[in-house]
Amino acid sequence: MLLMRDQWAESEVRPVAAPVTINAGEVGSIRVLRGQLLRITAVGEGAVASLFGFSMADPAVWLSVHHTRVFSNSYLLGSGMRLVNNRRRPMMVLGKDSVKRHDLLLPGSTTAWLKARGYHDEEGCIDAVSRELARLGIEVPKLPDPINLFMHVRLTREGEILPEINRTKVGDSITCRVVVDTQFIVAACSTGIEGNDKPAPLRITVAENLSAFSEE
C-alpha cells in the first residue's frame, strides 16, 4: 500500500529515499514525498536526464511536458516554474538550477529509432523506461514524453528545433520541490541527436531541505 503525506504526519521522521546513481545508457527510479526536494546531478560531461514522474496515488496521473508548456505559456524552464501533470495540477516547482538549458519539445528516443540512425548498441529512452515501470509493477495507460533536463536545443523564428552541443559539466544540477508523492524515473540514455547523443551518468538524491544536500 502506498503511504501518503498525511500518514507520515504522526511520525517526526519521514522516509527519505537513498541516493541513486544511474550509469550511462541506463535508467534509475526514486520515490519522493510531497514537500521533499529532488536533485538531479550530472556525473559526466554532456549529461542529459530524461525525467518521467508518476503519482504514487494514481499512475494514470503523470508529469506532463505538454501541459507544463501550456500552463506556463513557455517552452523554457525557469526558476519558480511549476511543472504540472496531465490534469494541469502542479507536481513540482523548479528551484536551484546551475544549467538553465533544458528541453520541453522533443520526445524520448526509441531503440528502433536509434538503430535507424546508426546507434546499433544503444537502448532507447522509451524502451528503458517501459522496462523500469514493469520492474516496479506500475501500469500506465500510455508513456508520456519526458522533460529533457540539461538538453541544449534552440528554436528558430522559422520554427526549426536546432540541437546544440551540450555543455553540461560534471557537478551541474537542478533541484525541485516536489508537491505530490511521486515515483520518478530518470533516463541517462542516448538521444540520437548530434551534440546531445553521448550518454553520461547521473545521480538523483532526495532531501527534506537544501542544507541536507551538503551532507552528501
JOQUIGI-V397880 format. One record per helix or strand. SS is the DSSP state (hx for helix, st for strand). FROM is the first residue (numbers start at 0). TO is the last residue. If there is no record, write none. Layout:
SS&FROM&TO / SS&FROM&TO
This chain:
hx&4&7 / st&19&21 / st&26&31 / st&36&41 / st&48&54 / st&61&62 / hx&64&71 / st&81&84 / st&89&96 / st&102&102 / hx&110&115 / hx&124&135 / st&146&148 / st&152&154 / st&160&162 / st&172&177 / st&181&186 / st&201&206 / hx&209&212
